[in-house]
């Protein structure tokens, strides 16, 4: 198993979604590899959501590492661009 510092240094692609319920709006930040249900951050702004996610990600990685569970690494970038938008 690699070190905890190695996993914490990995750069996961962050997804930010705007959510709304009963007129209230907020942002949720997460990465696909760790899963939105297991590890996410919430904030009134995108920046707050990302900062919250980064804190949660470190705590989640520490938990997985302490349990000896597998930690997913970021997916490699897909360089097979189609050329269409």
Secondary structure per residue as TSV (DSSP state, phi and psi in degrees):
chain	resnum	aa	ss	phi	psi
A	1	X	-	360.0	140.2
A	2	X	-	-76.7	167.9
A	3	X	-	-73.9	157.9
A	4	X	H	-61.5	-37.9
A	5	X	H	-62.1	-36.1
A	6	X	H	-60.4	-49.7
A	7	X	H	-64.8	-37.8
A	8	X	H	-68.2	-24.8
A	9	X	H	-84.2	-10.3
A	10	X	-	-67.3	144.3
A	11	X	-	-105.3	104.7
A	12	X	-	-86.8	145.8
A	13	X	-	-69.9	128.9
A	14	X	-	-98.7	130.3
A	15	X	E	-102.0	133.0
A	16	X	E	-119.9	125.4
A	17	X	E	-121.1	140.6
A	18	X	E	-92.4	128.8
A	19	X	E	-114.6	154.1
A	20	X	E	-148.5	137.7
A	21	X	E	-151.3	126.1
A	22	X	T	52.3	41.0
A	23	X	T	83.1	-8.4
A	24	X	E	-92.4	139.4
A	25	X	E	-123.3	144.7
A	26	X	E	-156.9	171.4
A	27	X	E	-116.4	145.6
A	28	X	E	-122.6	130.9
A	29	X	E	-117.7	138.1
A	30	X	E	-161.0	175.5
A	31	X	-	-127.4	149.4
A	32	X	T	-65.6	-36.3
A	33	X	T	-64.8	-38.5
A	34	X	T	-90.5	-19.0
A	35	X	-	89.1	134.1
A	36	X	T	-64.2	-39.3
A	37	X	T	-68.7	-30.5
A	38	X	T	-89.6	-32.0
A	39	X	S	-150.6	110.0
A	40	X	E	-153.4	164.0
A	41	X	E	-124.3	150.6
A	42	X	E	-128.9	143.3
A	43	X	E	-161.5	164.8
A	44	X	S	-73.6	-22.8
A	45	X	S	-125.0	166.8
A	46	X	H	-59.7	-42.6
A	47	X	H	-62.8	-42.9
A	48	X	H	-63.2	-40.4
A	49	X	H	-63.8	-43.2
A	50	X	H	-65.6	-44.9
A	51	X	H	-62.5	-40.4
A	52	X	H	-63.7	-42.7
A	53	X	H	-61.2	-44.7
A	54	X	H	-61.1	-38.9
A	55	X	H	-66.6	-45.7
A	56	X	H	-64.2	-37.9
A	57	X	H	-60.8	-46.6
A	58	X	H	-61.8	-43.7
A	59	X	H	-65.2	-39.6
A	60	X	H	-66.4	-43.0
A	61	X	H	-63.0	-39.7
A	62	X	H	-61.4	-41.8
A	63	X	H	-63.0	-49.8
A	64	X	H	-59.7	-43.8
A	65	X	H	-63.3	-43.9
A	66	X	H	-65.8	-27.5
A	67	X	H	-87.4	-7.2
A	68	X	T	74.0	20.1
A	69	X	-	-82.9	155.5
A	70	X	-	-65.3	137.6
A	71	X	-	-112.1	117.2
A	72	X	-	-66.8	138.6
A	73	X	-	-96.2	157.6
A	74	X	-	-57.6	145.1
A	75	X	-	-70.0	142.0
A	76	X	-	-64.4	149.1
A	77	X	-	-62.1	139.7
A	78	X	-	-89.2	109.9
A	79	X	-	-97.3	14.5
A	80	X	-	-95.1	71.5
A	81	X	-	-74.0	140.3
A	82	X	-	-82.7	-24.4
A	83	X	S	90.0	-2.1
A	84	X	-	-110.2	151.5
A	85	X	-	-119.1	360.0
